[in-house]
Structures are given as structure tokens and as C-alpha cells.
Amino acid sequence: MDRDAIEEMFQALGPVTIKRMFGGKGIYHQGRILALEVYDEILLKADAVSAPDFAAAGCRQWFYDGKSGKPVKMPYWSIPDEAFDDPDLMALWVRRAYEAALRAK
């Protein structure tokens, strides 16, 4: 996903900073990471407060295979498909991600 598409996706928050990381991109707002781009997919940050909302919307939690072969779950979730066609709904999800970023230590 190119910079313009990412900035448009997060426009409800205001300006975002995009940095290369892990072969993907980290997406930041006001110095807080709130999303990743991994394998051409945007994943939003969630926490114990917001993860149930992501799960209820049918989103997938990102994980990778750890050294022991067991999956390591990360605090990033896919975006509901319907949000891609509805800017107001996308704004709701990116705000949830930013709120989770603010709650993170």
C-alpha cells in the first residue's frame, strides 16, 4: 500500500508518520504506533479493551510462529472488510487503534 492510500485511511486522526520496519511499515500518530503494514495488509493496534470489538467484527489477530513453533500473538488485528468502503466506519476503527496506542505503556 502506498503512502497516499495509508494517509487517506487514517485521515480521521490527522497526519500520520510512516516508518519502515520488519520488512513492512509502522504507522504512527502523535508519536504512538497504531498500525502496521505487513504483507500488504494494514493491521490495527488493539488491547484488552478493544480486542473483543475486533474479534466480534470477524477480524483476525496477527501472529507469527515463534522459535518453539508455537504461534506468538501480537496486539494487531485486521480491519473489518466493510470499513474499506465506509470512511465513517474506517474512522471508528482507526480511532480505536489510536486509543489502544494511548493506553499502551
Backbone bond lengths (Angstrom), bond angles and torsions (degrees), N, CA, C in turn:
res aa  C-N    CA-C-N  psi(-1)  N-CA   C-N-CA  omega(-1)  CA-C   N-CA-C  phi
1 M - - - 1.448 - - 1.524 107.61 -
2 D 1.328 115.98 134.79 1.458 118.47 -177.31 1.532 111.48 -84.55
3 R 1.315 114.82 167.00 1.466 122.38 -175.66 1.529 111.97 -55.77
4 D 1.327 117.93 -43.88 1.461 120.96 -178.34 1.526 111.59 -62.31
5 A 1.316 117.31 -41.70 1.469 121.02 179.72 1.530 110.78 -65.77
6 I 1.308 116.66 -39.70 1.469 120.57 178.46 1.526 109.82 -66.16
7 E 1.324 117.33 -45.83 1.464 120.44 179.88 1.524 111.07 -61.58
8 E 1.325 117.32 -38.80 1.466 120.90 177.55 1.530 111.09 -64.32
9 M 1.314 116.75 -40.77 1.458 121.58 -179.66 1.532 111.16 -60.69
10 F 1.326 117.39 -35.88 1.459 122.08 -175.32 1.530 112.87 -102.93
11 Q 1.315 117.74 13.89 1.467 121.28 -174.93 1.520 113.56 -59.97
12 A 1.312 118.98 -26.20 1.473 121.68 179.78 1.530 111.52 -62.86
13 L 1.334 116.74 -25.15 1.471 120.79 179.72 1.514 112.60 -87.97
14 G 1.308 115.58 -27.90 1.456 120.62 -171.91 1.518 109.00 112.08
15 P 1.324 117.10 -161.37 1.467 120.19 -175.38 1.536 112.85 -62.12
16 V 1.320 114.93 141.35 1.463 121.13 174.15 1.520 108.56 -121.03
17 T 1.319 114.68 155.41 1.455 122.65 175.23 1.515 107.13 -110.01
18 I 1.320 116.15 135.36 1.460 121.12 -178.37 1.519 108.08 -117.82
19 K 1.344 115.65 123.95 1.464 120.80 -179.05 1.523 109.22 -125.32
20 R 1.311 116.31 141.21 1.472 121.34 175.98 1.516 109.39 -70.07
21 M 1.346 115.54 137.49 1.457 120.85 176.20 1.520 109.75 -163.50
22 F 1.320 117.93 146.64 1.469 124.76 176.26 1.521 113.09 49.63
23 G 1.298 119.40 30.84 1.450 120.54 -176.51 1.521 112.14 75.89
24 G 1.328 117.02 6.44 1.463 122.46 177.65 1.513 108.58 -130.83
25 K 1.328 115.24 -144.74 1.453 120.18 179.87 1.521 109.72 -137.82
26 G 1.329 115.80 144.66 1.449 122.25 170.04 1.518 107.95 -101.85
27 I 1.316 117.30 137.82 1.460 122.20 -178.33 1.528 107.47 -115.45
28 Y 1.334 115.77 124.22 1.458 122.91 -172.98 1.534 110.38 -121.77
29 H 1.311 114.82 148.54 1.462 121.25 170.88 1.523 106.50 -134.72
30 Q 1.298 116.12 126.01 1.459 123.32 -178.49 1.536 111.41 50.14
31 G 1.330 115.39 43.01 1.456 121.89 175.32 1.516 116.04 80.85
32 R 1.316 118.07 -0.15 1.475 121.68 -179.16 1.521 110.04 -109.25
33 I 1.325 116.41 132.05 1.456 119.13 176.82 1.531 108.61 -75.69
34 L 1.327 115.26 129.18 1.456 119.25 -178.92 1.515 112.93 -126.63
35 A 1.327 117.17 -5.99 1.463 119.03 179.56 1.521 109.85 -162.22
36 L 1.326 113.98 161.45 1.452 122.27 174.61 1.513 108.82 -128.34
37 E 1.322 115.66 150.23 1.451 119.62 165.32 1.516 105.57 -109.48
38 V 1.316 115.84 118.54 1.462 122.28 -179.53 1.522 107.39 -132.28
39 Y 1.327 116.70 126.08 1.469 121.16 179.88 1.528 111.32 52.17
40 D 1.341 116.43 44.72 1.465 123.65 177.79 1.522 114.31 63.68
41 E 1.327 117.66 21.87 1.456 121.90 176.69 1.523 108.42 -123.85
42 I 1.332 116.18 136.44 1.453 121.13 175.58 1.523 108.10 -87.83
43 L 1.323 115.62 129.71 1.459 122.79 178.46 1.521 108.12 -120.24
44 L 1.324 116.29 129.81 1.459 121.62 -176.99 1.519 112.01 -96.36
45 K 1.319 116.02 144.10 1.459 122.16 179.06 1.531 109.95 -69.02
46 A 1.304 115.68 139.13 1.466 122.17 175.94 1.519 107.67 -138.86
47 D 1.320 115.44 167.69 1.461 121.22 178.09 1.526 107.90 -145.18
48 A 1.311 116.68 -169.51 1.470 120.25 -177.57 1.525 111.98 -60.14
49 V 1.322 117.16 -28.75 1.467 120.94 179.55 1.525 110.98 -75.32
50 S 1.325 117.54 -45.68 1.466 120.93 -172.29 1.529 115.09 -97.92
51 A 1.316 118.90 -19.59 1.465 120.57 -178.46 1.533 112.97 -56.13
52 P 1.343 119.75 -38.97 1.466 118.39 177.32 1.536 113.12 -59.99
53 D 1.338 117.76 -33.20 1.464 120.74 176.85 1.528 110.67 -66.21
54 F 1.328 116.41 -41.93 1.464 120.39 178.12 1.527 110.11 -63.79
55 A 1.313 116.75 -44.96 1.470 120.46 -179.95 1.523 110.85 -62.66
56 A 1.333 116.99 -43.30 1.469 120.89 -179.37 1.521 111.70 -63.92
57 A 1.332 117.11 -28.09 1.468 121.57 179.14 1.528 112.08 -84.48
58 G 1.347 117.14 2.11 1.460 120.87 178.25 1.515 114.58 83.07
59 C 1.317 117.01 16.75 1.461 121.00 179.52 1.532 110.29 -76.31
60 R 1.342 115.35 159.33 1.464 121.68 178.96 1.523 109.91 -107.10
61 Q 1.315 115.32 135.40 1.462 119.55 175.08 1.524 108.93 -81.63
62 W 1.334 116.21 137.63 1.452 120.83 179.59 1.521 109.72 -77.92
63 F 1.310 115.50 139.33 1.464 121.30 175.44 1.518 108.60 -145.17
64 Y 1.302 115.08 163.23 1.462 120.79 172.25 1.516 107.27 -134.34
65 D 1.318 115.95 160.76 1.466 120.78 179.48 1.520 108.83 -80.92
66 G 1.331 116.21 119.68 1.453 122.04 179.78 1.515 111.84 -74.99
67 K 1.306 115.72 176.87 1.463 121.16 -178.48 1.514 112.37 -59.97
68 S 1.317 117.13 -32.52 1.465 120.42 -179.13 1.528 111.63 -81.83
69 G 1.341 116.09 -1.70 1.454 119.84 -178.13 1.515 113.25 89.77
70 K 1.330 116.27 -5.88 1.460 120.34 178.57 1.527 109.29 -87.88
71 P 1.331 116.59 145.45 1.468 118.62 179.21 1.528 111.85 -67.97
72 V 1.318 115.24 139.56 1.454 122.50 176.37 1.527 106.06 -109.11
73 K 1.329 116.46 113.25 1.459 120.92 -178.56 1.525 109.98 -80.08
74 M 1.315 114.61 135.35 1.459 122.07 179.22 1.529 108.84 -109.57
75 P 1.321 118.08 157.35 1.465 120.66 -176.09 1.538 113.49 -82.60
76 Y 1.310 116.66 41.46 1.460 121.80 -179.59 1.521 109.17 -129.04
77 W 1.322 115.36 137.98 1.463 122.03 -174.58 1.527 110.65 -129.09
78 S 1.331 115.20 153.18 1.458 120.36 174.83 1.527 109.58 -66.73
79 I 1.311 115.34 165.90 1.460 122.41 -179.87 1.527 107.93 -98.39
80 P 1.333 117.54 138.62 1.474 118.49 177.19 1.534 110.62 -57.90
81 D 1.321 116.83 136.90 1.461 121.77 -176.90 1.522 112.88 -54.14
82 E 1.332 117.39 -40.48 1.462 120.22 -175.84 1.526 112.41 -65.93
83 A 1.323 117.91 -20.30 1.469 120.80 179.92 1.525 111.39 -69.05
84 F 1.319 117.82 -25.43 1.461 120.51 -178.66 1.529 112.04 -68.92
85 D 1.328 117.33 -21.37 1.463 121.91 -179.80 1.523 112.84 -104.38
86 D 1.324 117.58 1.04 1.460 121.11 -175.29 1.534 109.13 -136.08
87 P 1.336 117.40 101.91 1.472 120.33 -177.65 1.531 113.68 -57.29
88 D 1.331 117.57 -34.71 1.465 119.81 179.36 1.526 111.13 -67.50
89 L 1.327 116.35 -39.72 1.458 120.82 178.00 1.530 110.73 -69.06
90 M 1.328 116.40 -39.96 1.468 119.86 176.78 1.533 109.19 -61.09
91 A 1.327 117.06 -41.25 1.470 120.88 179.26 1.527 110.59 -59.34
92 L 1.314 117.10 -40.37 1.466 121.29 178.39 1.532 110.78 -60.61
93 W 1.327 117.14 -46.04 1.465 120.92 -177.74 1.525 112.12 -69.25
94 V 1.329 117.83 -40.58 1.471 117.79 179.91 1.528 110.71 -70.26
95 R 1.336 117.27 -31.31 1.474 118.91 174.79 1.527 110.84 -66.18
96 R 1.327 117.08 -39.26 1.472 119.72 176.27 1.530 110.19 -60.15
97 A 1.321 116.23 -41.03 1.468 119.86 179.36 1.529 110.60 -64.17
98 Y 1.330 117.02 -42.09 1.457 119.56 179.25 1.529 111.13 -66.73
99 E 1.316 117.15 -39.41 1.470 120.16 176.66 1.532 111.10 -60.74
100 A 1.336 116.41 -39.85 1.472 119.98 176.75 1.521 110.00 -64.77
101 A 1.330 116.65 -39.32 1.472 120.86 178.18 1.527 110.32 -62.46
102 L 1.317 117.13 -39.58 1.457 120.35 179.13 1.534 111.99 -67.35
103 R 1.331 116.12 -33.58 1.471 119.06 179.87 1.525 112.21 -76.88
104 A 1.334 117.88 -20.81 1.474 121.56 -178.92 1.519 109.77 -68.67
105 K 1.305 115.43 148.44 1.471 119.93 179.69 1.497 111.28 -86.08
